[in-house]
Amino acid sequence: MNNPRNGKIVGNPSYKIGTYITFQCYTGYTLKGNSQLLCRVDLKFDTNPPTCDVTMCPDFGVIDHARIFQATYGGIENDYGSVVKVTCEDSYVLDGHASVVCQGDGTWSPKPTCKPLDCGRFDGMNSSCVKYSVQFDTLYYMECKTDVPNTRIGADSGPNECQESSRKWLYSQFGCFCHCKVMYNKYIVKTENLDTNDYLQHGNDLKWSYKEGCTKNQTNALRCIDVHIEMPSCICDANVHTGEPYTTHSTTNPSPNKKN
């Protein structure tokens, strides 16, 4: 008696009258027929030997937003050892293994899923001087306003990109940040780094000074953060002259009409 294809005879049977021969299939194959044969007194077995048929997995089905491919060797699909390759559509990323195998127990190994490529939010997504923005697949396009001064951070004109390998944005900061309009008392405060329209660039600290006899109300730096800034202010002694704008050459001499 020969071993069945994809199986074996268990142990070392004696083939004596009244004894049994036991058959066993290898992993991935299912026994069809009787697992034991009896040796009769006529020196024949009581039935035909079993066969070991390949184990089949159910139809693989579909995975949302995925493309699947299964190589068919010998024209058979979903048999033991079959491998299904899974790839995701654009702007989706694989969560799990790309190869799914038909296992010996007739089940598929865990199937992956295709999840939207999501890099979360980046600093500047809601910045104040964005004229319009749109995301297309993994690319995030943004245009800045032109009617107010602002600073574009990130790509000069191109989009931000959600990178599949790291699941992070190419630019962690990407946006159109408005400059700050600074309102202040020009009779007692002098500024050094505003433009001609009194705007301070985003991200800069205001450089300012005040007349002698005045005291700053703020002790912290006044920084422009996307249109928001605390305005400079002072408390001045009663005898501080405030009748004309403060410059580097201004003095704090009392008014000519004021008596000493």
Secondary structure in CASP SS format (residue, H / E / C, confidence):
PFRMAT SS
TARGET T0000
AUTHOR 0000-0000-0000
METHOD secondary structure of the structure
MODEL  1
M C 1.00
N C 1.00
N C 1.00
P C 1.00
R C 1.00
N C 1.00
G E 1.00
K E 1.00
I E 1.00
V C 1.00
G C 1.00
N C 1.00
P C 1.00
S C 1.00
Y C 1.00
K C 1.00
I C 1.00
G C 1.00
T C 1.00
Y E 1.00
I E 1.00
T E 1.00
F E 1.00
Q E 1.00
C E 1.00
Y C 1.00
T C 1.00
G C 1.00
Y E 1.00
T E 1.00
L E 1.00
K E 1.00
G C 1.00
N C 1.00
S C 1.00
Q E 1.00
L E 1.00
L E 1.00
C E 1.00
R C 1.00
V C 1.00
D C 1.00
L C 1.00
K C 1.00
F E 1.00
D C 1.00
T C 1.00
N C 1.00
P C 1.00
P C 1.00
T E 1.00
C E 1.00
D E 1.00
V E 1.00
T C 1.00
M E 1.00
C C 1.00
P C 1.00
D C 1.00
F C 1.00
G C 1.00
V C 1.00
I C 1.00
D C 1.00
H C 1.00
A E 1.00
R E 1.00
I E 1.00
F E 1.00
Q E 1.00
A C 1.00
T C 1.00
Y H 1.00
G H 1.00
G H 1.00
I C 1.00
E C 1.00
N C 1.00
D E 1.00
Y C 1.00
G C 1.00
S C 1.00
V E 1.00
V E 1.00
K E 1.00
V E 1.00
T E 1.00
C E 1.00
E C 1.00
D C 1.00
S C 1.00
Y E 1.00
V E 1.00
L E 1.00
D E 1.00
G C 1.00
H C 1.00
A C 1.00
S E 1.00
V E 1.00
V E 1.00
C E 1.00
Q C 1.00
G C 1.00
D C 1.00
G C 1.00
T C 1.00
W E 1.00
S C 1.00
P C 1.00
K C 1.00
P C 1.00
T E 1.00
C E 1.00
K E 1.00
P E 1.00
L C 1.00
D C 1.00
C C 1.00
G C 1.00
R C 1.00
F C 1.00
D E 1.00
G C 1.00
M C 1.00
N C 1.00
S C 1.00
S C 1.00
C C 1.00
V E 1.00
K E 1.00
Y E 1.00
S E 1.00
V E 1.00
Q E 1.00
F E 1.00
D C 1.00
T C 1.00
L E 1.00
Y E 1.00
Y E 1.00
M E 1.00
E E 1.00
C E 1.00
K C 1.00
T C 1.00
D C 1.00
V C 1.00
P C 1.00
N E 1.00
T E 1.00
R E 1.00
I E 1.00
G C 1.00
A C 1.00
D C 1.00
S C 1.00
G C 1.00
P C 1.00
N E 1.00
E E 1.00
C E 1.00
Q E 1.00
E C 1.00
S C 1.00
S C 1.00
R C 1.00
K E 1.00
W E 1.00
L C 1.00
Y C 1.00
S C 1.00
Q E 1.00
F C 1.00
G E 1.00
C E 1.00
F E 1.00
C E 1.00
H C 1.00
C E 1.00
K E 1.00
V C 1.00
M C 1.00
Y C 1.00
N C 1.00
K C 1.00
Y C 1.00
I C 1.00
V E 1.00
K E 1.00
T E 1.00
E C 1.00
N C 1.00
L C 1.00
D C 1.00
T C 1.00
N C 1.00
D C 1.00
Y E 1.00
L E 1.00
Q C 1.00
H C 1.00
G C 1.00
N C 1.00
D E 1.00
L C 1.00
K C 1.00
W E 1.00
S E 1.00
Y E 1.00
K C 1.00
E C 1.00
G C 1.00
C E 1.00
T E 1.00
K E 1.00
N C 1.00
Q C 1.00
T C 1.00
N C 1.00
A C 1.00
L C 1.00
R E 1.00
C C 1.00
I E 1.00
D C 1.00
V C 1.00
H E 1.00
I C 1.00
E C 1.00
M C 1.00
P C 1.00
S C 1.00
C E 1.00
I E 1.00
C E 1.00
D C 1.00
A C 1.00
N C 1.00
V C 1.00
H C 1.00
T C 1.00
G C 1.00
E C 1.00
P C 1.00
Y C 1.00
T C 1.00
T C 1.00
H C 1.00
S C 1.00
T C 1.00
T C 1.00
N C 1.00
P C 1.00
S C 1.00
P C 1.00
N C 1.00
K C 1.00
K C 1.00
N C 1.00
END
